[in-house]
Amino acid sequence: MTGTETSDTMTGNAETRVWAEVVCPVRNGGEPFARTLRSIAQLRCPRPVRLLISDNRSTDGTPWRHRLDEIVNMPVRVISTPESFGRVEHWNWAFQQIQADWIKPLFVGDAVMPEYFERFEEASRRHPRAGLLFCRNKVLHPDKSRVTTAKFPDGEIGLEEFVELTLRPAVFVGGLSGVMVRADALRECLPFSERHPWTADARFYRDVARACPMVGIKEVLCVLDQTIARLSASVRAIGPSLREEWAFMAELQKEAGVPAVGAFRHRAAVLGLLALAKYGRHVLPETLRRAMGKVCRRFGPGDGAGQGSGETD
């Protein structure tokens, strides 16, 4: 299937391969996406970068289009899907349109620091084998903003280290907006699993770790906005998301050789805390709600599994 490309918002030669491409899947992004575009306009690019906006049949009049003239640091492509896609289905379609050596996903409401590409380009030169680079993130949360506190191991991370760190009740890689993926690694590990919408990003990270090393950057270079509507924030998502996260953790523990009894206790403890902290706190008195919010931030299994990155609707 093919979509359409709006040439009136495109500058430069779209067929020219560049070092990196910022890919923004969007549907009815509104003002949150305008904030994302403002952060893109402030990026310092040590090598050629291009912006690709994939519009998933928005019905809000795409008010963010007037912001495109502010982006003078890179050429811009705006494409439209051939039909209205589901969230993960749109990811797969958008990331198949890439024409760059590195792919930088960025979702509605999220933002990057001006020095983002400078730091990631330095890391890619230091680690030429790496297929995925990620950084620490500032997370805008409805209760209280925070910075991810994962202690990244020094050097490159393989599958064994990825599984070990992901099983810990702490933030590890985080959302897709905080990563860059090498194009050949992306192609090898696509598609994102449409059967697992809450853990599609984490499963993708695992597949990349199987194929090539990953590298963490300890600086805070990305802002993830969890104050806007996300898939995982819906009350209707409680059952499906927890079942899916449970299944993914079970797969990881099987790969790590964790005994069945130990695996069950770990999953029950972590997901039980997560369910209570993420959903139960919303019906509690204010004091208890804030306390449970702290529990969620301290012991949740991380932004990587089930964090619900994606476009708004």
C-alpha positions in Angstrom: 0.0 0.0 0.0 1.2 3.5 -0.7 0.2 6.8 0.8 0.5 10.4 -0.4 3.2 13.0 0.0 2.4 16.7 0.3 5.1 18.4 -1.8 4.0 21.9 -0.6 5.5 21.2 2.8 8.6 19.5 1.6 12.0 21.2 1.2 15.1 19.7 -0.3 15.3 16.4 -2.2 13.3 13.8 -0.4 15.1 11.0 -2.3 18.5 12.1 -0.9 19.7 9.7 1.8 20.6 11.5 5.0 22.3 10.5 8.2 19.2 10.5 10.3 15.5 10.9 9.9 13.1 12.1 12.6 9.9 10.0 12.1 6.7 11.4 13.7 3.6 9.3 13.5 0.7 11.6 14.2 -3.1 11.5 14.3 -5.0 14.6 15.5 -1.9 15.9 17.3 -3.1 19.4 18.0 -1.1 21.7 20.3 0.9 18.8 21.8 2.4 18.1 18.4 3.1 21.7 17.9 5.3 21.6 21.0 7.1 18.6 19.6 7.8 20.5 16.4 9.1 23.4 18.3 11.7 21.1 19.9 12.6 19.8 16.5 13.2 23.3 15.2 15.8 23.9 18.0 17.8 20.8 17.3 21.5 21.2 16.4 22.4 18.8 13.6 26.1 17.9 13.2 25.2 15.8 10.1 22.3 16.0 7.6 18.9 15.2 9.2 15.4 15.2 7.7 11.9 15.3 9.4 9.3 12.8 8.2 5.7 13.4 9.5 3.3 10.5 8.8 -0.3 11.8 9.1 -2.7 8.9 10.0 -5.8 10.5 8.4 -6.2 13.2 11.0 -9.6 14.8 11.2 -8.7 17.9 13.3 -7.5 20.0 10.3 -3.9 19.4 11.2 -3.4 22.8 13.0 0.3 21.9 13.4 1.0 22.5 9.7 1.6 26.2 10.3 4.5 25.4 12.5 6.4 23.7 9.7 7.8 27.1 8.4 9.6 27.4 11.7 11.8 24.3 10.9 14.7 25.7 9.0 17.4 23.3 10.4 16.3 20.3 8.2 14.1 19.5 5.2 10.6 18.3 5.9 8.4 15.6 4.4 4.7 15.2 5.2 3.1 11.9 4.0 -0.4 10.5 4.5 -1.3 6.9 5.1 -3.4 5.2 2.4 -6.1 4.5 4.9 -6.8 5.0 8.7 -4.5 2.6 10.5 -4.4 1.3 14.1 -1.7 2.7 16.3 1.0 0.0 16.0 0.0 -0.6 12.3 0.7 3.0 11.7 4.2 2.7 13.3 5.0 -0.2 10.9 3.8 1.7 7.9 5.6 5.0 8.8 8.9 3.3 9.6 8.9 1.5 6.3 9.1 4.9 4.5 12.6 5.7 5.9 15.5 7.0 3.7 18.3 7.4 6.2 21.1 5.6 8.1 19.6 6.2 11.5 15.9 6.6 12.5 14.8 8.8 15.4 11.1 8.2 16.4 9.3 11.1 18.1 5.7 10.9 19.2 3.0 13.5 19.8 3.8 15.7 22.9 7.3 14.4 23.4 10.4 16.6 22.9 14.2 16.4 22.5 16.9 18.6 23.8 18.8 20.8 21.2 22.0 18.8 21.7 20.2 15.4 21.2 21.8 14.7 17.8 25.3 15.9 18.9 25.3 13.4 21.7 23.9 10.5 19.7 26.3 11.1 16.8 29.2 11.0 19.2 27.9 7.7 20.7 27.4 6.1 17.3 31.0 6.9 16.4 32.2 5.4 19.7 30.1 2.3 19.2 29.9 1.5 15.5 28.4 -1.9 16.1 25.4 -0.5 18.1 22.0 -1.0 16.5 20.1 1.1 19.1 21.0 4.1 21.2 18.9 5.4 24.1 19.1 8.1 26.7 17.7 9.1 30.1 14.4 10.8 29.9 12.4 13.4 31.8 8.9 12.1 32.2 6.0 14.6 32.5 3.6 12.7 34.8 0.1 13.8 35.9 1.2 13.6 39.6 4.8 14.7 39.4 7.5 15.0 36.8 10.5 12.8 37.2 13.8 11.8 35.5 14.4 8.2 34.8 17.0 6.7 37.1 18.1 3.5 35.4 21.8 2.9 36.0 23.1 2.0 32.6 25.9 -0.5 32.5 29.1 0.7 30.9 29.6 -0.1 27.2 27.4 -2.1 25.0 24.4 -4.0 26.1 23.6 -7.5 24.7 20.5 -9.7 25.0 21.5 -11.1 28.4 22.0 -7.7 30.0 18.8 -6.4 28.3 16.7 -9.3 29.8 18.3 -8.9 33.3 17.7 -5.1 33.4 14.2 -5.3 32.0 13.1 -7.8 34.6 14.1 -5.3 37.4 11.2 -3.1 38.7 12.9 0.0 37.4 12.9 2.2 34.3 15.3 0.9 31.7 15.2 1.9 28.0 12.0 3.9 28.1 9.7 5.1 25.3 10.5 5.0 21.6 10.8 8.8 21.6 14.1 8.4 23.6 15.8 6.1 21.2 17.6 6.1 17.8 17.7 2.9 15.7 20.2 2.1 12.9 18.2 1.6 9.7 19.5 -1.9 9.0 18.6 -3.0 12.6 15.2 -1.5 12.2 14.5 -3.3 9.0 15.7 -6.6 10.5 13.5 -6.3 13.6 10.3 -4.9 12.0 7.3 -5.2 12.3 6.3 -4.0 15.7 3.9 -6.6 17.1 0.3 -5.5 16.3 -0.9 -8.3 18.6 0.9 -6.7 21.6 0.1 -3.0 21.5 1.1 -2.4 25.2 4.5 -4.0 24.9 5.3 -3.5 21.2 8.1 -1.1 21.9 9.7 -3.4 24.6 9.5 -6.4 22.3 11.2 -4.4 19.6 14.0 -3.6 21.9 14.5 -7.2 22.7 14.6 -8.1 19.0 17.3 -5.5 18.5 19.3 -6.7 21.4 19.2 -10.2 19.9 20.6 -8.8 16.6 23.2 -6.2 17.7 24.4 -4.3 20.8 22.5 -1.4 22.4 24.1 1.6 24.1 22.7 3.9 26.8 23.5 7.6 27.1 23.3 8.8 30.7 22.3 12.4 29.8 18.7 13.5 30.0 18.1 14.3 26.3 14.4 13.6 25.8 11.1 14.6 27.4 8.2 12.1 27.5 4.8 13.6 28.0 2.5 11.2 29.9 0.0 14.0 30.8 -1.8 13.6 27.4 -4.0 10.7 26.5 -2.1 7.4 26.1 -3.3 4.0 25.3 -2.1 2.6 28.7 -3.9 5.4 30.6 -7.4 4.2 29.7 -9.3 2.3 32.5 -10.5 -0.1 29.8 -6.8 -1.0 29.2 -6.2 -2.4 32.8 -6.9 -6.0 32.1 -5.4 -6.4 28.6 -2.3 -4.3 29.4 -1.5 -6.3 32.6 -2.1 -9.6 30.9 0.2 -8.6 28.1 2.9 -7.3 30.4 2.6 -10.5 32.4 3.1 -12.6 29.3 6.1 -10.5 28.2 7.8 -10.8 31.5 7.2 -14.6 31.5 8.9 -14.8 28.1 11.9 -12.9 29.3 12.2 -15.0 32.5 12.0 -18.2 30.4 14.8 -16.8 28.3 16.8 -16.0 31.4 16.3 -19.4 32.9 14.4 -18.1 36.0 12.8 -21.1 37.9 9.0 -21.2 37.5 8.2 -20.5 41.2 10.6 -17.5 41.3 9.2 -16.2 38.0 5.6 -16.4 39.3 6.5 -14.5 42.5 8.3 -11.8 40.6 5.6 -11.2 38.1 2.9 -11.2 40.7 4.8 -8.8 42.9 5.8 -6.3 40.2 2.5 -6.3 38.3 0.4 -6.3 41.4 2.2 -3.1 42.6 2.0 -1.7 39.1 -1.8 -2.3 38.8 -2.5 -0.8 42.3 -0.2 2.2 41.8 -1.2 3.0 38.2 -4.9 2.5 38.3 -6.1 2.1 41.9 -4.6 5.4 43.1 -7.0 7.3 40.8 -10.0 6.4 43.0 -8.2 7.0 46.3 -8.2 10.2 48.5 -5.6 12.8 47.5 -3.1 11.9 50.2 -3.1 8.2 49.4 -3.2 8.9 45.7 0.0 10.8 45.9 1.6 8.1 47.9 0.6 5.4 45.4 1.9 7.7 42.6 5.3 7.5 44.3 5.1 3.7 44.5 4.3 3.6 40.8 7.3 5.8 40.0 9.6 3.8 42.3 8.6 0.3 41.5 6.8 0.2 38.1 8.5 -2.1 35.6 9.5 0.8 33.4 8.5 3.0 30.5 9.6 0.4 28.0 6.9 -2.2 28.6 3.5 -0.9 28.1 4.2 2.8 28.3 1.8 3.5 25.4 3.8 5.7 23.1 1.8 6.8 20.1 -0.4 9.4 18.5 -3.4 11.0 20.1 -6.9 10.6 18.9 
